[in-house]
């Protein structure tokens, strides 16, 4: 399972279509999103405990604005190109820290950096093209909930539960 902020349509679908056009085979396996908790193995019998935790986290946070602006990369550390999270990045960091507590406590292989992936493990030319294609991409939207995703048997990540951000502070 994983936890994310889903990019609303039509922009989320547009980013997926562009990711597919760059040749990324993972483009249609998950909606465009900002990861809060990367793929994490959780036993099925603990899912109600996880949902209770996510409900508490969401109840402590209010909705917030998120801005996506331009592109960057994690190359050469990893072959990943992404759309940059500007305004709202600190709120994402705080939310991710809270999500990665309780029954979802885990360490990450790299420091948390909110972003929207647009290409993974492609040729340098494909990554350059993806980054150039979306260099002027800009979007602002309100983050009103977080979602718990699960990897379905057919290989696609699907939203299984949403948790509205209804708390007093961001």
C-alpha positions in Angstrom: 0.0 0.0 0.0 1.0 3.7 -0.3 -0.5 7.0 0.7 -0.6 10.0 -1.7 -2.1 13.3 -2.8 -3.8 12.6 -6.1 -3.4 15.3 -8.8 -7.0 16.2 -9.9 -8.2 15.6 -13.4 -8.0 16.8 -16.0 -4.4 17.7 -15.1 -3.6 14.3 -13.5 -4.7 12.5 -16.6 -2.8 14.9 -18.8 0.4 14.2 -16.8 -0.2 10.5 -17.2 -0.7 10.8 -20.9 2.5 12.8 -21.2 4.4 10.3 -19.0 3.2 7.5 -21.3 4.3 9.6 -24.4 7.8 9.8 -23.0 7.9 6.0 -23.0 7.5 5.4 -19.3 5.9 1.9 -18.9 4.7 2.8 -15.4 2.6 5.8 -16.6 -0.8 4.0 -16.4 -0.1 2.0 -13.3 -0.9 4.8 -10.9 -2.7 8.2 -11.1 -0.4 11.2 -11.0 0.3 12.0 -7.4 2.6 13.4 -4.7 3.7 10.5 -2.6 3.3 10.8 1.2 4.2 7.1 1.9 6.0 5.0 -0.7 5.0 1.4 -1.4 4.9 -0.3 2.0 4.0 -3.9 2.9 1.2 -4.0 5.5 -0.5 -7.3 6.5 -4.2 -7.3 5.5 -5.3 -7.8 9.2 -3.6 -4.4 10.1 -5.5 -2.4 7.5 -8.2 -1.1 9.9 -5.4 0.1 12.2 -3.8 1.8 9.3 -7.1 3.5 8.3 -7.7 4.7 11.8 -4.2 6.2 11.9 -4.7 7.9 8.5 -8.1 9.2 9.7 -6.4 10.7 12.8 -3.6 12.3 10.7 -6.2 13.8 8.3 -8.3 15.1 11.2 -5.3 17.0 12.5 -4.6 18.9 9.2 -6.6 21.4 7.2 -6.8 21.6 3.5 -4.0 23.5 1.9 -3.0 25.0 -1.5 -0.4 23.2 -3.6 1.4 24.6 -6.6 3.3 22.6 -9.2 5.8 24.6 -11.2 8.3 23.4 -13.8 10.5 20.3 -13.7 13.7 18.9 -12.1 15.4 15.6 -11.7 17.1 13.3 -9.2 19.7 12.3 -11.8 22.3 11.0 -11.4 21.3 9.6 -8.0 18.2 7.9 -9.5 16.8 8.1 -13.1 13.7 10.1 -12.1 12.3 13.3 -13.7 9.5 15.2 -12.0 7.3 18.2 -11.7 8.4 20.4 -8.8 6.1 21.1 -5.9 6.4 24.8 -4.9 3.9 26.3 -2.5 2.6 23.6 -0.3 5.8 21.6 -0.1 6.2 22.2 3.6 2.7 21.1 4.2 3.4 17.9 2.3 6.6 17.3 4.4 4.6 17.7 7.6 1.8 15.5 6.4 4.3 12.8 5.2 6.0 12.8 8.5 2.7 12.3 10.3 1.6 9.6 7.9 4.9 7.7 8.4 4.1 7.3 12.1 2.2 4.8 14.2 1.5 1.6 12.3 3.2 3.1 9.2 6.5 4.0 10.9 9.3 3.4 8.5 12.6 5.0 7.3 13.1 6.1 3.8 16.1 5.3 1.5 16.3 9.0 0.6 15.2 12.3 2.3 11.5 13.0 1.6 11.1 15.4 -1.3 7.5 16.1 -2.5 7.2 15.9 -6.3 5.1 14.5 -9.2 7.0 11.8 -11.1 6.9 12.2 -15.0 9.6 9.7 -16.0 11.5 6.8 -14.4 14.4 4.7 -15.6 14.4 5.9 -19.2 17.2 7.0 -21.4 18.9 10.3 -20.7 17.4 11.7 -23.9 13.9 10.7 -22.8 14.4 12.3 -19.4 15.7 15.5 -21.1 12.7 15.5 -23.4 10.3 15.0 -20.4 11.9 17.8 -18.4 11.9 20.2 -21.4 8.3 19.3 -22.4 7.0 20.3 -18.9 9.4 23.1 -18.0 6.5 25.6 -18.1 3.9 23.4 -16.5 2.1 25.2 -13.7 -0.9 24.2 -11.6 -2.5 25.3 -8.4 -5.1 23.3 -6.5 -6.5 22.7 -3.1 -5.5 19.5 -1.3 -8.6 18.4 0.5 -7.8 14.8 1.2 -5.1 12.1 1.2 -5.7 8.7 -0.3 -4.6 5.1 0.6 -3.6 3.2 -2.5 -3.2 -0.6 -2.9 -1.5 -2.5 -5.7 -4.2 -4.5 -7.4 -3.6 -8.0 -8.8 -3.7 -6.6 -12.3 -0.7 -4.4 -11.5 -2.4 -1.0 -11.2 -2.4 1.1 -8.0 -6.0 1.9 -7.0 -7.4 4.3 -4.4 -9.0 2.2 -1.7 -9.8 5.0 0.8 -9.9 8.8 1.1 -9.3 10.7 4.2 -10.5 14.4 4.2 -8.2 17.0 5.7 -10.5 18.6 8.3 -8.3 19.7 11.1 -7.6 23.2 12.4 -4.1 23.8 11.0 -2.1 23.1 7.9 
